[in-house]
Amino acid sequence: MAEASIGELVNNLKDLLNSKIIPFLFVLATVLFMWGVIQYIIAGGSEDRAKNAKQIIVWGIIGLTIMTAAWAIVGLFCNSFFGGCPAR
């Protein structure tokens, strides 16, 4: 059984994150944000419902920010230490 190098492991992790996990989480955070916007629109002046909707919107924005940061950190790590982690 051949052992994988650190570069190959990082490349595999980058591929997994970029192709599956981060896009899914981007979609999830966007849906959460949009759900909050819809809830805010249909709150109809109810302060409690509007407050709850604002919290959902904030969590959606936080999720999008975290996913963008994770995507950037993986890319920065690969570019800094492995010369861009070339695709297999």
C-alpha positions in Angstrom: 0.0 0.0 0.0 1.5 3.3 -1.1 1.6 6.1 1.5 0.3 9.5 0.6 2.4 12.6 1.0 1.3 15.6 3.0 0.8 17.5 -0.3 -1.5 14.8 -1.6 -3.5 14.7 1.6 -3.9 18.5 1.6 -4.8 18.4 -2.1 -7.5 15.8 -1.3 -8.9 17.9 1.5 -8.9 21.0 -0.7 -10.7 19.1 -3.4 -13.3 17.8 -1.0 -13.9 21.2 0.6 -14.0 23.0 -2.8 -16.2 20.5 -4.6 -18.6 19.3 -1.9 -18.6 20.8 1.5 -18.2 24.5 1.0 -20.7 24.9 -1.9 -23.3 23.0 0.2 -22.7 25.2 3.2 -22.8 28.3 0.9 -26.2 27.2 -0.3 -27.4 26.4 3.2 -26.3 29.8 4.5 -27.9 31.6 1.5 -31.2 29.7 2.1 -31.1 30.6 5.8 -30.5 34.3 4.8 -33.3 34.3 2.3 -35.6 32.6 4.8 -34.9 35.4 7.2 -35.7 38.0 4.6 -39.0 36.3 3.7 -39.9 36.1 7.4 -39.1 39.8 7.8 -41.2 40.7 4.9 -44.2 38.7 6.1 -43.8 39.8 9.7 -46.3 42.6 8.9 -45.3 45.0 11.6 -45.1 42.4 14.4 -42.0 43.4 16.3 -41.4 39.9 17.7 -41.6 38.2 14.3 -39.4 41.0 12.8 -36.8 40.5 15.6 -36.7 36.8 15.0 -36.3 37.3 11.3 -33.5 39.7 11.8 -31.7 37.1 13.9 -32.1 34.6 11.1 -30.7 37.1 8.6 -27.7 37.8 10.9 -27.0 34.0 11.3 -27.2 33.6 7.5 -24.7 36.4 7.0 -22.4 34.9 9.7 -22.6 31.5 7.9 -21.7 33.1 4.6 -18.8 34.9 6.2 -17.4 31.8 7.8 -17.7 29.8 4.6 -15.9 32.5 2.6 -13.1 32.6 5.3 -12.8 28.8 5.2 -12.5 28.8 1.5 -9.9 31.5 1.6 -7.9 29.8 4.3 -7.7 26.5 2.5 -6.6 28.3 -0.7 -4.1 30.4 1.1 -2.7 27.3 2.9 -2.3 25.4 -0.3 -0.8 28.3 -2.2 1.6 29.2 0.6 2.9 25.7 1.5 2.3 23.5 -1.6 2.5 25.9 -4.5 -1.2 25.8 -5.3 -2.0 22.1 -4.7 -2.1 21.1 -8.4 -5.0 18.9 -9.4 -4.5 15.2 -9.8 
